[in-house]
Structure formats: C-alpha cells, structure tokens
Amino acid sequence: MKTTECVPQKISKFMLGLILMGFASALIIIGVTLLPVFGFILALPVIVLAIYIFRLHLNDQCEIDFPAE
C-alpha cells in the first residue's frame, strides 16, 4: 500500500466535506435571519450530504487492513 496514492483522495474528500458544511452553515444563518423555514429545509439535505462525504470510503487500497488472528 502506497500512502502517496491515498493523500490526494483524503484531502479532496475532506475539502469537499468542509465546503458542504460551510454551505450548510450559510443556509442555517440565512434560515435564522432571512428565510426562517426555507433556509432550514435547504440546510438539512446539505448537512446529510456533507456527513455522507465525510464517511465515504472511496478506495479500498487506502483502508487500513488488520490481519486476522
């Protein structure tokens, strides 16, 4: 397993998750200030998508394999 192959994948997954969480935070702020119901309704799917991206396993070679005992 080469760790250099996994670094771009992990960085891009993390950055995409951060961008989505930032977008969800902006929608929540809009929901508090301008559009009370509409902002929260739009923020929920973005939060779910961001959590899905954070938990996503894109490549099996980058996973840590524990030897069977």
Predicted model as a PDB file, atoms N, CA, C, CB and O in Angstrom, pLDDT in the B-factor column:
MODEL        1                                                                  
ATOM      1  N   MET A   1       0.841  -1.172   0.000  1.00 49.00           N  
ATOM      2  CA  MET A   1       0.000   0.000   0.000  1.00 49.00           C  
ATOM      3  C   MET A   1       0.887   1.235   0.000  1.00 49.00           C  
ATOM      4  CB  MET A   1      -0.957  -0.002   1.211  1.00 49.00           C  
ATOM      5  O   MET A   1       1.709   1.415   0.898  1.00 49.00           O  
ATOM      6  N   LYS A   2       0.723   2.069  -0.987  1.00 53.00           N  
ATOM      7  CA  LYS A   2       1.472   3.310  -1.053  1.00 53.00           C  
ATOM      8  C   LYS A   2       0.629   4.427  -0.444  1.00 53.00           C  
ATOM      9  CB  LYS A   2       1.869   3.645  -2.517  1.00 53.00           C  
ATOM     10  O   LYS A   2      -0.509   4.656  -0.852  1.00 53.00           O  
ATOM     11  N   THR A   3       1.202   5.112   0.531  1.00 56.00           N  
ATOM     12  CA  THR A   3       0.448   6.176   1.177  1.00 56.00           C  
ATOM     13  C   THR A   3       0.333   7.407   0.294  1.00 56.00           C  
ATOM     14  CB  THR A   3       1.093   6.546   2.492  1.00 56.00           C  
ATOM     15  O   THR A   3      -0.582   8.211   0.475  1.00 56.00           O  
ATOM     16  N   THR A   4       1.250   7.573  -0.667  1.00 60.00           N  
ATOM     17  CA  THR A   4       1.196   8.750  -1.532  1.00 60.00           C  
ATOM     18  C   THR A   4      -0.013   8.716  -2.455  1.00 60.00           C  
ATOM     19  CB  THR A   4       2.469   8.857  -2.355  1.00 60.00           C  
ATOM     20  O   THR A   4      -0.467   9.771  -2.898  1.00 60.00           O  
ATOM     21  N   GLU A   5      -0.545   7.544  -2.758  1.00 69.00           N  
ATOM     22  CA  GLU A   5      -1.735   7.448  -3.603  1.00 69.00           C  
ATOM     23  C   GLU A   5      -2.996   7.848  -2.840  1.00 69.00           C  
ATOM     24  CB  GLU A   5      -1.883   6.027  -4.146  1.00 69.00           C  
ATOM     25  O   GLU A   5      -3.978   8.278  -3.445  1.00 69.00           O  
ATOM     26  N   CYS A   6      -2.969   7.710  -1.530  1.00 76.00           N  
ATOM     27  CA  CYS A   6      -4.161   7.986  -0.733  1.00 76.00           C  
ATOM     28  C   CYS A   6      -4.267   9.448  -0.309  1.00 76.00           C  
ATOM     29  CB  CYS A   6      -4.170   7.108   0.489  1.00 76.00           C  
ATOM     30  O   CYS A   6      -5.362   9.908   0.017  1.00 76.00           O  
ATOM     31  N   VAL A   7      -3.180  10.176  -0.305  1.00 78.00           N  
ATOM     32  CA  VAL A   7      -3.191  11.551   0.192  1.00 78.00           C  
ATOM     33  C   VAL A   7      -4.108  12.457  -0.632  1.00 78.00           C  
ATOM     34  CB  VAL A   7      -1.779  12.114   0.190  1.00 78.00           C  
ATOM     35  O   VAL A   7      -4.922  13.162  -0.036  1.00 78.00           O  
ATOM     36  N   PRO A   8      -4.024  12.480  -1.958  1.00 78.00           N  
ATOM     37  CA  PRO A   8      -4.943  13.358  -2.710  1.00 78.00           C  
ATOM     38  C   PRO A   8      -6.413  12.988  -2.516  1.00 78.00           C  
ATOM     39  CB  PRO A   8      -4.608  13.307  -4.192  1.00 78.00           C  
ATOM     40  O   PRO A   8      -7.281  13.861  -2.482  1.00 78.00           O  
ATOM     41  N   GLN A   9      -6.680  11.710  -2.392  1.00 79.00           N  
ATOM     42  CA  GLN A   9      -8.050  11.259  -2.189  1.00 79.00           C  
ATOM     43  C   GLN A   9      -8.582  11.744  -0.846  1.00 79.00           C  
ATOM     44  CB  GLN A   9      -8.130   9.730  -2.272  1.00 79.00           C  
ATOM     45  O   GLN A   9      -9.708  12.235  -0.767  1.00 79.00           O  
ATOM     46  N   LYS A  10      -7.788  11.613   0.203  1.00 80.00           N  
ATOM     47  CA  LYS A  10      -8.222  12.043   1.530  1.00 80.00           C  
ATOM     48  C   LYS A  10      -8.381  13.557   1.601  1.00 80.00           C  
ATOM     49  CB  LYS A  10      -7.230  11.572   2.589  1.00 80.00           C  
ATOM     50  O   LYS A  10      -9.326  14.052   2.215  1.00 80.00           O  
ATOM     51  N   ILE A  11      -7.466  14.297   0.979  1.00 83.00           N  
ATOM     52  CA  ILE A  11      -7.543  15.753   1.003  1.00 83.00           C  
ATOM     53  C   ILE A  11      -8.770  16.234   0.237  1.00 83.00           C  
ATOM     54  CB  ILE A  11      -6.266  16.372   0.411  1.00 83.00           C  
ATOM     55  O   ILE A  11      -9.482  17.118   0.712  1.00 83.00           O  
ATOM     56  N   SER A  12      -9.027  15.669  -0.935  1.00 83.00           N  
ATOM     57  CA  SER A  12     -10.169  16.115  -1.725  1.00 83.00           C  
ATOM     58  C   SER A  12     -11.488  15.771  -1.039  1.00 83.00           C  
ATOM     59  CB  SER A  12     -10.125  15.489  -3.117  1.00 83.00           C  
ATOM     60  O   SER A  12     -12.434  16.556  -1.094  1.00 83.00           O  
ATOM     61  N   LYS A  13     -11.562  14.614  -0.397  1.00 84.00           N  
ATOM     62  CA  LYS A  13     -12.771  14.230   0.327  1.00 84.00           C  
ATOM     63  C   LYS A  13     -13.002  15.174   1.511  1.00 84.00           C  
ATOM     64  CB  LYS A  13     -12.671  12.764   0.815  1.00 84.00           C  
ATOM     65  O   LYS A  13     -14.131  15.594   1.761  1.00 84.00           O  
ATOM     66  N   PHE A  14     -11.945  15.500   2.226  1.00 88.00           N  
ATOM     67  CA  PHE A  14     -12.054  16.397   3.368  1.00 88.00           C  
ATOM     68  C   PHE A  14     -12.448  17.812   2.933  1.00 88.00           C  
ATOM     69  CB  PHE A  14     -10.734  16.431   4.135  1.00 88.00           C  
ATOM     70  O   PHE A  14     -13.290  18.447   3.567  1.00 88.00           O  
ATOM     71  N   MET A  15     -11.838  18.298   1.856  1.00 90.00           N  
ATOM     72  CA  MET A  15     -12.152  19.649   1.379  1.00 90.00           C  
ATOM     73  C   MET A  15     -13.599  19.735   0.871  1.00 90.00           C  
ATOM     74  CB  MET A  15     -11.172  20.061   0.261  1.00 90.00           C  
ATOM     75  O   MET A  15     -14.279  20.731   1.116  1.00 90.00           O  
ATOM     76  N   LEU A  16     -14.065  18.717   0.178  1.00 89.00           N  
ATOM     77  CA  LEU A  16     -15.446  18.701  -0.295  1.00 89.00           C  
ATOM     78  C   LEU A  16     -16.415  18.687   0.886  1.00 89.00           C  
ATOM     79  CB  LEU A  16     -15.693  17.483  -1.204  1.00 89.00           C  
ATOM     80  O   LEU A  16     -17.434  19.376   0.862  1.00 89.00           O  
ATOM     81  N   GLY A  17     -16.099  17.909   1.912  1.00 89.00           N  
ATOM     82  CA  GLY A  17     -16.934  17.889   3.115  1.00 89.00           C  
ATOM     83  C   GLY A  17     -16.949  19.236   3.817  1.00 89.00           C  
ATOM     84  O   GLY A  17     -17.996  19.678   4.291  1.00 89.00           O  
ATOM     85  N   LEU A  18     -15.790  19.894   3.889  1.00 92.00           N  
ATOM     86  CA  LEU A  18     -15.730  21.214   4.521  1.00 92.00           C  
ATOM     87  C   LEU A  18     -16.515  22.260   3.729  1.00 92.00           C  
ATOM     88  CB  LEU A  18     -14.277  21.660   4.667  1.00 92.00           C  
ATOM     89  O   LEU A  18     -17.187  23.110   4.313  1.00 92.00           O  
ATOM     90  N   ILE A  19     -16.430  22.195   2.413  1.00 93.00           N  
ATOM     91  CA  ILE A  19     -17.189  23.134   1.584  1.00 93.00           C  
ATOM     92  C   ILE A  19     -18.687  22.933   1.790  1.00 93.00           C  
ATOM     93  CB  ILE A  19     -16.825  22.962   0.093  1.00 93.00           C  
ATOM     94  O   ILE A  19     -19.433  23.905   1.903  1.00 93.00           O  
ATOM     95  N   LEU A  20     -19.125  21.692   1.839  1.00 91.00           N  
ATOM     96  CA  LEU A  20     -20.543  21.419   2.057  1.00 91.00           C  
ATOM     97  C   LEU A  20     -20.992  21.851   3.443  1.00 91.00           C  
ATOM     98  CB  LEU A  20     -20.830  19.941   1.859  1.00 91.00           C  
ATOM     99  O   LEU A  20     -22.099  22.366   3.597  1.00 91.00           O  
ATOM    100  N   MET A  21     -20.145  21.649   4.463  1.00 92.00           N  
ATOM    101  CA  MET A  21     -20.506  22.084   5.807  1.00 92.00           C  
ATOM    102  C   MET A  21     -20.560  23.616   5.881  1.00 92.00           C  
ATOM    103  CB  MET A  21     -19.500  21.530   6.839  1.00 92.00           C  
ATOM    104  O   MET A  21     -21.404  24.174   6.582  1.00 92.00           O  
ATOM    105  N   GLY A  22     -19.666  24.289   5.163  1.00 93.00           N  
ATOM    106  CA  GLY A  22     -19.717  25.746   5.112  1.00 93.00           C  
ATOM    107  C   GLY A  22     -20.986  26.240   4.431  1.00 93.00           C  
ATOM    108  O   GLY A  22     -21.603  27.209   4.873  1.00 93.00           O  
ATOM    109  N   PHE A  23     -21.367  25.569   3.357  1.00 93.00           N  
ATOM    110  CA  PHE A  23     -22.593  25.915   2.655  1.00 93.00           C  
ATOM    111  C   PHE A  23     -23.810  25.671   3.551  1.00 93.00           C  
ATOM    112  CB  PHE A  23     -22.713  25.104   1.353  1.00 93.00           C  
ATOM    113  O   PHE A  23     -24.745  26.472   3.564  1.00 93.00           O  
ATOM    114  N   ALA A  24     -23.796  24.562   4.300  1.00 91.00           N  
ATOM    115  CA  ALA A  24     -24.897  24.273   5.219  1.00 91.00           C  
ATOM    116  C   ALA A  24     -24.953  25.312   6.331  1.00 91.00           C  
ATOM    117  CB  ALA A  24     -24.749  22.863   5.815  1.00 91.00           C  
ATOM    118  O   ALA A  24     -26.039  25.721   6.743  1.00 91.00           O  
ATOM    119  N   SER A  25     -23.796  25.740   6.820  1.00 92.00           N  
ATOM    120  CA  SER A  25     -23.773  26.785   7.853  1.00 92.00           C  
ATOM    121  C   SER A  25     -24.344  28.096   7.318  1.00 92.00           C  
ATOM    122  CB  SER A  25     -22.335  27.007   8.364  1.00 92.00           C  
ATOM    123  O   SER A  25     -25.082  28.791   8.018  1.00 92.00           O  
ATOM    124  N   ALA A  26     -24.001  28.429   6.080  1.00 91.00           N  
ATOM    125  CA  ALA A  26     -24.546  29.638   5.474  1.00 91.00           C  
ATOM    126  C   ALA A  26     -26.063  29.534   5.329  1.00 91.00           C  
ATOM    127  CB  ALA A  26     -23.896  29.891   4.105  1.00 91.00           C  
ATOM    128  O   ALA A  26     -26.773  30.515   5.553  1.00 91.00           O  
ATOM    129  N   LEU A  27     -26.560  28.370   4.962  1.00 88.00           N  
ATOM    130  CA  LEU A  27     -28.006  28.192   4.844  1.00 88.00           C  
ATOM    131  C   LEU A  27     -28.699  28.289   6.202  1.00 88.00           C  
ATOM    132  CB  LEU A  27     -28.319  26.847   4.195  1.00 88.00           C  
ATOM    133  O   LEU A  27     -29.813  28.802   6.297  1.00 88.00           O  
ATOM    134  N   ILE A  28     -28.040  27.796   7.252  1.00 88.00           N  
ATOM    135  CA  ILE A  28     -28.626  27.910   8.592  1.00 88.00           C  
ATOM    136  C   ILE A  28     -28.666  29.368   9.025  1.00 88.00           C  
ATOM    137  CB  ILE A  28     -27.826  27.070   9.614  1.00 88.00           C  
ATOM    138  O   ILE A  28     -29.644  29.809   9.629  1.00 88.00           O  
ATOM    139  N   ILE A  29     -27.601  30.128   8.719  1.00 89.00           N  
ATOM    140  CA  ILE A  29     -27.592  31.554   9.054  1.00 89.00           C  
ATOM    141  C   ILE A  29     -28.688  32.281   8.285  1.00 89.00           C  
ATOM    142  CB  ILE A  29     -26.212  32.181   8.745  1.00 89.00           C  
ATOM    143  O   ILE A  29     -29.373  33.141   8.839  1.00 89.00           O  
ATOM    144  N   ILE A  30     -28.856  31.939   7.017  1.00 86.00           N  
ATOM    145  CA  ILE A  30     -29.945  32.527   6.236  1.00 86.00           C  
ATOM    146  C   ILE A  30     -31.289  32.118   6.829  1.00 86.00           C  
ATOM    147  CB  ILE A  30     -29.853  32.094   4.750  1.00 86.00           C  
ATOM    148  O   ILE A  30     -32.231  32.910   6.861  1.00 86.00           O  
ATOM    149  N   GLY A  31     -31.370  30.873   7.298  1.00 86.00           N  
ATOM    150  CA  GLY A  31     -32.608  30.402   7.907  1.00 86.00           C  
ATOM    151  C   GLY A  31     -32.941  31.136   9.195  1.00 86.00           C  
ATOM    152  O   GLY A  31     -34.114  31.319   9.519  1.00 86.00           O  
ATOM    153  N   VAL A  32     -31.930  31.554   9.924  1.00 86.00           N  
ATOM    154  CA  VAL A  32     -32.178  32.285  11.166  1.00 86.00           C  
ATOM    155  C   VAL A  32     -32.553  33.736  10.867  1.00 86.00           C  
ATOM    156  CB  VAL A  32     -30.938  32.230  12.083  1.00 86.00           C  
ATOM    157  O   VAL A  32     -33.422  34.304  11.529  1.00 86.00           O  
ATOM    158  N   THR A  33     -31.900  34.333   9.873  1.00 87.00           N  
ATOM    159  CA  THR A  33     -32.085  35.768   9.655  1.00 87.00           C  
ATOM    160  C   THR A  33     -33.141  36.114   8.617  1.00 87.00           C  
ATOM    161  CB  THR A  33     -30.794  36.374   9.245  1.00 87.00           C  
ATOM    162  O   THR A  33     -34.020  36.929   8.897  1.00 87.00           O  
ATOM    163  N   LEU A  34     -33.087  35.525   7.434  1.00 84.00           N  
ATOM    164  CA  LEU A  34     -33.953  35.980   6.345  1.00 84.00           C  
ATOM    165  C   LEU A  34     -35.165  35.092   6.090  1.00 84.00           C  
ATOM    166  CB  LEU A  34     -33.158  36.078   5.096  1.00 84.00           C  
ATOM    167  O   LEU A  34     -36.302  35.563   6.103  1.00 84.00           O  
ATOM    168  N   LEU A  35     -34.924  33.839   5.864  1.00 80.00           N  
ATOM    169  CA  LEU A  35     -35.992  32.911   5.486  1.00 80.00           C  
ATOM    170  C   LEU A  35     -36.091  31.788   6.522  1.00 80.00           C  
ATOM    171  CB  LEU A  35     -35.738  32.324   4.066  1.00 80.00           C  
ATOM    172  O   LEU A  35     -35.447  30.751   6.367  1.00 80.00           O  
ATOM    173  N   PRO A  36     -36.878  31.979   7.557  1.00 81.00           N  
ATOM    174  CA  PRO A  36     -36.859  31.039   8.685  1.00 81.00           C  
ATOM    175  C   PRO A  36     -37.113  29.580   8.320  1.00 81.00           C  
ATOM    176  CB  PRO A  36     -37.871  31.457   9.679  1.00 81.00           C  
ATOM    177  O   PRO A  36     -36.374  28.713   8.786  1.00 81.00           O  
ATOM    178  N   VAL A  37     -38.088  29.279   7.536  1.00 80.00           N  
ATOM    179  CA  VAL A  37     -38.400  27.883   7.236  1.00 80.00           C  
ATOM    180  C   VAL A  37     -37.584  27.386   6.045  1.00 80.00           C  
ATOM    181  CB  VAL A  37     -39.900  27.717   6.955  1.00 80.00           C  
ATOM    182  O   VAL A  37     -37.054  26.275   6.072  1.00 80.00           O  
ATOM    183  N   PHE A  38     -37.487  28.190   5.023  1.00 82.00           N  
ATOM    184  CA  PHE A  38     -36.853  27.783   3.772  1.00 82.00           C  
ATOM    185  C   PHE A  38     -35.362  27.488   3.946  1.00 82.00           C  
ATOM    186  CB  PHE A  38     -37.044  28.862   2.723  1.00 82.00           C  
ATOM    187  O   PHE A  38     -34.853  26.536   3.354  1.00 82.00           O  
ATOM    188  N   GLY A  39     -34.663  28.280   4.741  1.00 81.00           N  
ATOM    189  CA  GLY A  39     -33.235  28.066   4.968  1.00 81.00           C  
ATOM    190  C   GLY A  39     -32.955  26.749   5.676  1.00 81.00           C  
ATOM    191  O   GLY A  39     -32.014  26.040   5.320  1.00 81.00           O  
ATOM    192  N   PHE A  40     -33.759  26.420   6.669  1.00 85.00           N  
ATOM    193  CA  PHE A  40     -33.568  25.164   7.390  1.00 85.00           C  
ATOM    194  C   PHE A  40     -33.913  23.962   6.525  1.00 85.00           C  
ATOM    195  CB  PHE A  40     -34.412  25.149   8.653  1.00 85.00           C  
ATOM    196  O   PHE A  40     -33.253  22.926   6.609  1.00 85.00           O  
ATOM    197  N   ILE A  41     -34.938  24.092   5.698  1.00 87.00           N  
ATOM    198  CA  ILE A  41     -35.310  22.987   4.814  1.00 87.00           C  
ATOM    199  C   ILE A  41     -34.200  22.715   3.797  1.00 87.00           C  
ATOM    200  CB  ILE A  41     -36.635  23.299   4.087  1.00 87.00           C  
ATOM    201  O   ILE A  41     -33.932  21.559   3.469  1.00 87.00           O  
ATOM    202  N   LEU A  42     -33.563  23.759   3.304  1.00 86.00           N  
ATOM    203  CA  LEU A  42     -32.453  23.575   2.375  1.00 86.00           C  
ATOM    204  C   LEU A  42     -31.180  23.096   3.071  1.00 86.00           C  
ATOM    205  CB  LEU A  42     -32.178  24.868   1.644  1.00 86.00           C  
ATOM    206  O   LEU A  42     -30.369  22.400   2.460  1.00 86.00           O  
ATOM    207  N   ALA A  43     -30.998  23.457   4.328  1.00 89.00           N  
ATOM    208  CA  ALA A  43     -29.771  23.096   5.041  1.00 89.00           C  
ATOM    209  C   ALA A  43     -29.733  21.614   5.404  1.00 89.00           C  
ATOM    210  CB  ALA A  43     -29.635  23.935   6.301  1.00 89.00           C  
ATOM    211  O   ALA A  43     -28.653  21.023   5.411  1.00 89.00           O  
ATOM    212  N   LEU A  44     -30.848  21.008   5.699  1.00 91.00           N  
ATOM    213  CA  LEU A  44     -30.854  19.610   6.135  1.00 91.00           C  
ATOM    214  C   LEU A  44     -30.268  18.645   5.100  1.00 91.00           C  
ATOM    215  CB  LEU A  44     -32.262  19.194   6.461  1.00 91.00           C  
ATOM    216  O   LEU A  44     -29.418  17.835   5.469  1.00 91.00           O  
ATOM    217  N   PRO A  45     -30.674  18.686   3.827  1.00 92.00           N  
ATOM    218  CA  PRO A  45     -30.058  17.761   2.868  1.00 92.00           C  
ATOM    219  C   PRO A  45     -28.568  18.027   2.650  1.00 92.00           C  
ATOM    220  CB  PRO A  45     -30.781  17.846   1.542  1.00 92.00           C  
ATOM    221  O   PRO A  45     -27.806  17.098   2.385  1.00 92.00           O  
ATOM    222  N   VAL A  46     -28.150  19.285   2.759  1.00 91.00           N  
ATOM    223  CA  VAL A  46     -26.728  19.600   2.578  1.00 91.00           C  
ATOM    224  C   VAL A  46     -25.918  19.041   3.742  1.00 91.00           C  
ATOM    225  CB  VAL A  46     -26.514  21.132   2.459  1.00 91.00           C  
ATOM    226  O   VAL A  46     -24.810  18.546   3.535  1.00 91.00           O  
ATOM    227  N   ILE A  47     -26.445  19.108   4.952  1.00 91.00           N  
ATOM    228  CA  ILE A  47     -25.766  18.531   6.112  1.00 91.00           C  
ATOM    229  C   ILE A  47     -25.663  17.025   5.965  1.00 91.00           C  
ATOM    230  CB  ILE A  47     -26.504  18.889   7.412  1.00 91.00           C  
ATOM    231  O   ILE A  47     -24.612  16.445   6.237  1.00 91.00           O  
ATOM    232  N   VAL A  48     -26.737  16.388   5.538  1.00 92.00           N  
ATOM    233  CA  VAL A  48     -26.712  14.934   5.334  1.00 92.00           C  
ATOM    234  C   VAL A  48     -25.696  14.559   4.258  1.00 92.00           C  
ATOM    235  CB  VAL A  48     -28.116  14.416   4.944  1.00 92.00           C  
ATOM    236  O   VAL A  48     -24.978  13.571   4.409  1.00 92.00           O  
ATOM    237  N   LEU A  49     -25.625  15.322   3.190  1.00 90.00           N  
ATOM    238  CA  LEU A  49     -24.661  15.060   2.133  1.00 90.00           C  
ATOM    239  C   LEU A  49     -23.231  15.253   2.622  1.00 90.00           C  
ATOM    240  CB  LEU A  49     -24.930  15.962   0.941  1.00 90.00           C  
ATOM    241  O   LEU A  49     -22.347  14.475   2.263  1.00 90.00           O  
ATOM    242  N   ALA A  50     -22.995  16.269   3.429  1.00 89.00           N  
ATOM    243  CA  ALA A  50     -21.654  16.504   3.964  1.00 89.00           C  
ATOM    244  C   ALA A  50     -21.229  15.367   4.886  1.00 89.00           C  
ATOM    245  CB  ALA A  50     -21.604  17.839   4.717  1.00 89.00           C  
ATOM    246  O   ALA A  50     -20.080  14.929   4.829  1.00 89.00           O  
ATOM    247  N   ILE A  51     -22.125  14.884   5.728  1.00 89.00           N  
ATOM    248  CA  ILE A  51     -21.805  13.758   6.612  1.00 89.00           C  
ATOM    249  C   ILE A  51     -21.529  12.511   5.779  1.00 89.00           C  
ATOM    250  CB  ILE A  51     -22.962  13.495   7.617  1.00 89.00           C  
ATOM    251  O   ILE A  51     -20.618  11.745   6.094  1.00 89.00           O  
ATOM    252  N   TYR A  52     -22.302  12.302   4.727  1.00 88.00           N  
ATOM    253  CA  TYR A  52     -22.065  11.159   3.840  1.00 88.00           C  
ATOM    254  C   TYR A  52     -20.691  11.241   3.182  1.00 88.00           C  
ATOM    255  CB  TYR A  52     -23.154  11.086   2.765  1.00 88.00           C  
ATOM    256  O   TYR A  52     -19.998  10.230   3.075  1.00 88.00           O  
ATOM    257  N   ILE A  53     -20.294  12.424   2.744  1.00 85.00           N  
ATOM    258  CA  ILE A  53     -18.980  12.607   2.117  1.00 85.00           C  
ATOM    259  C   ILE A  53     -17.871  12.337   3.127  1.00 85.00           C  
ATOM    260  CB  ILE A  53     -18.841  14.037   1.539  1.00 85.00           C  
ATOM    261  O   ILE A  53     -16.878  11.693   2.790  1.00 85.00           O  
ATOM    262  N   PHE A  54     -18.025  12.820   4.369  1.00 84.00           N  
ATOM    263  CA  PHE A  54     -17.005  12.577   5.387  1.00 84.00           C  
ATOM    264  C   PHE A  54     -16.849  11.090   5.682  1.00 84.00           C  
ATOM    265  CB  PHE A  54     -17.350  13.325   6.666  1.00 84.00           C  
ATOM    266  O   PHE A  54     -15.735  10.635   5.939  1.00 84.00           O  
ATOM    267  N   ARG A  55     -17.924  10.331   5.652  1.00 85.00           N  
ATOM    268  CA  ARG A  55     -17.876   8.905   5.985  1.00 85.00           C  
ATOM    269  C   ARG A  55     -17.591   8.012   4.781  1.00 85.00           C  
ATOM    270  CB  ARG A  55     -19.176   8.490   6.614  1.00 85.00           C  
ATOM    271  O   ARG A  55     -17.447   6.800   4.940  1.00 85.00           O  
ATOM    272  N   LEU A  56     -17.507   8.576   3.597  1.00 80.00           N  
ATOM    273  CA  LEU A  56     -17.354   7.828   2.361  1.00 80.00           C  
ATOM    274  C   LEU A  56     -15.971   7.191   2.259  1.00 80.00           C  
ATOM    275  CB  LEU A  56     -17.601   8.735   1.168  1.00 80.00           C  
ATOM    276  O   LEU A  56     -14.962   7.824   2.572  1.00 80.00           O  
ATOM    277  N   HIS A  57     -15.933   5.952   1.825  1.00 73.00           N  
ATOM    278  CA  HIS A  57     -14.681   5.239   1.563  1.00 73.00           C  
ATOM    279  C   HIS A  57     -14.541   5.118   0.053  1.00 73.00           C  
ATOM    280  CB  HIS A  57     -14.654   3.820   2.261  1.00 73.00           C  
ATOM    281  O   HIS A  57     -15.224   4.312  -0.580  1.00 73.00           O  
ATOM    282  N   LEU A  58     -13.658   5.918  -0.516  1.00 68.00           N  
ATOM    283  CA  LEU A  58     -13.566   5.999  -1.965  1.00 68.00           C  
ATOM    284  C   LEU A  58     -12.722   4.906  -2.593  1.00 68.00           C  
ATOM    285  CB  LEU A  58     -13.018   7.316  -2.350  1.00 68.00           C  
ATOM    286  O   LEU A  58     -12.970   4.513  -3.732  1.00 68.00           O  
ATOM    287  N   ASN A  59     -11.735   4.411  -1.875  1.00 67.00           N  
ATOM    288  CA  ASN A  59     -10.803   3.463  -2.460  1.00 67.00           C  
ATOM    289  C   ASN A  59     -10.446   2.418  -1.409  1.00 67.00           C  
ATOM    290  CB  ASN A  59      -9.530   4.182  -2.990  1.00 67.00           C  
ATOM    291  O   ASN A  59     -10.050   2.771  -0.298  1.00 67.00           O  
ATOM    292  N   ASP A  60     -10.581   1.138  -1.747  1.00 69.00           N  
ATOM    293  CA  ASP A  60     -10.283   0.079  -0.796  1.00 69.00           C  
ATOM    294  C   ASP A  60      -8.791  -0.034  -0.491  1.00 69.00           C  
ATOM    295  CB  ASP A  60     -10.796  -1.237  -1.322  1.00 69.00           C  
ATOM    296  O   ASP A  60      -8.428  -0.550   0.566  1.00 69.00           O  
ATOM    297  N   GLN A  61      -7.925   0.427  -1.375  1.00 72.00           N  
ATOM    298  CA  GLN A  61      -6.490   0.349  -1.135  1.00 72.00           C  
ATOM    299  C   GLN A  61      -6.047   1.301  -0.030  1.00 72.00           C  
ATOM    300  CB  GLN A  61      -5.731   0.653  -2.412  1.00 72.00           C  
ATOM    301  O   GLN A  61      -5.000   1.084   0.581  1.00 72.00           O  
ATOM    302  N   CYS A  62      -6.808   2.335   0.235  1.00 71.00           N  
ATOM    303  CA  CYS A  62      -6.444   3.313   1.254  1.00 71.00           C  
ATOM    304  C   CYS A  62      -6.935   2.928   2.643  1.00 71.00           C  
ATOM    305  CB  CYS A  62      -6.993   4.663   0.884  1.00 71.00           C  
ATOM    306  O   CYS A  62      -6.589   3.592   3.620  1.00 71.00           O  
ATOM    307  N   GLU A  63      -7.717   1.890   2.750  1.00 63.00           N  
ATOM    308  CA  GLU A  63      -8.215   1.449   4.043  1.00 63.00           C  
ATOM    309  C   GLU A  63      -7.113   0.698   4.799  1.00 63.00           C  
ATOM    310  CB  GLU A  63      -9.465   0.554   3.869  1.00 63.00           C  
ATOM    311  O   GLU A  63      -6.232   0.081   4.200  1.00 63.00           O  
ATOM    312  N   ILE A  64      -7.189   0.770   6.128  1.00 58.00           N  
ATOM    313  CA  ILE A  64      -6.231   0.032   6.962  1.00 58.00           C  
ATOM    314  C   ILE A  64      -6.766  -1.386   7.145  1.00 58.00           C  
ATOM    315  CB  ILE A  64      -6.008   0.742   8.358  1.00 58.00           C  
ATOM    316  O   ILE A  64      -7.873  -1.583   7.645  1.00 58.00           O  
ATOM    317  N   ASP A  65      -5.974  -2.360   6.739  1.00 56.00           N  
ATOM    318  CA  ASP A  65      -6.362  -3.749   6.891  1.00 56.00           C  
ATOM    319  C   ASP A  65      -5.679  -4.334   8.128  1.00 56.00           C  
ATOM    320  CB  ASP A  65      -6.003  -4.562   5.623  1.00 56.00           C  
ATOM    321  O   ASP A  65      -4.456  -4.286   8.257  1.00 56.00           O  
ATOM    322  N   PHE A  66      -6.473  -4.876   9.017  1.00 59.00           N  
ATOM    323  CA  PHE A  66      -5.931  -5.531  10.207  1.00 59.00           C  
ATOM    324  C   PHE A  66      -5.817  -7.017   9.909  1.00 59.00           C  
ATOM    325  CB  PHE A  66      -6.830  -5.272  11.469  1.00 59.00           C  
ATOM    326  O   PHE A  66      -6.755  -7.609   9.375  1.00 59.00           O  
ATOM    327  N   PRO A  67      -4.698  -7.627  10.242  1.00 64.00           N  
ATOM    328  CA  PRO A  67      -4.561  -9.058   9.979  1.00 64.00           C  
ATOM    329  C   PRO A  67      -5.493  -9.876  10.854  1.00 64.00           C  
ATOM    330  CB  PRO A  67      -3.124  -9.501  10.198  1.00 64.00           C  
ATOM    331  O   PRO A  67      -5.712  -9.558  12.023  1.00 64.00           O  
ATOM    332  N   ALA A  68      -6.029 -10.919  10.278  1.00 63.00           N  
ATOM    333  CA  ALA A  68      -6.933 -11.808  11.030  1.00 63.00           C  
ATOM    334  C   ALA A  68      -6.108 -12.637  11.999  1.00 63.00           C  
ATOM    335  CB  ALA A  68      -7.754 -12.736  10.068  1.00 63.00           C  
ATOM    336  O   ALA A  68      -5.039 -13.150  11.667  1.00 63.00           O  
ATOM    337  N   GLU A  69      -6.635 -12.748  13.192  1.00 59.00           N  
ATOM    338  CA  GLU A  69      -5.910 -13.527  14.205  1.00 59.00           C  
ATOM    339  C   GLU A  69      -6.615 -14.806  14.492  1.00 59.00           C  
ATOM    340  CB  GLU A  69      -5.742 -12.741  15.486  1.00 59.00           C  
ATOM    341  O   GLU A  69      -6.153 -15.593  15.318  1.00 59.00           O  
TER     342      GLU A  69                                                      
ENDMDL                                                                          
END                                                                             
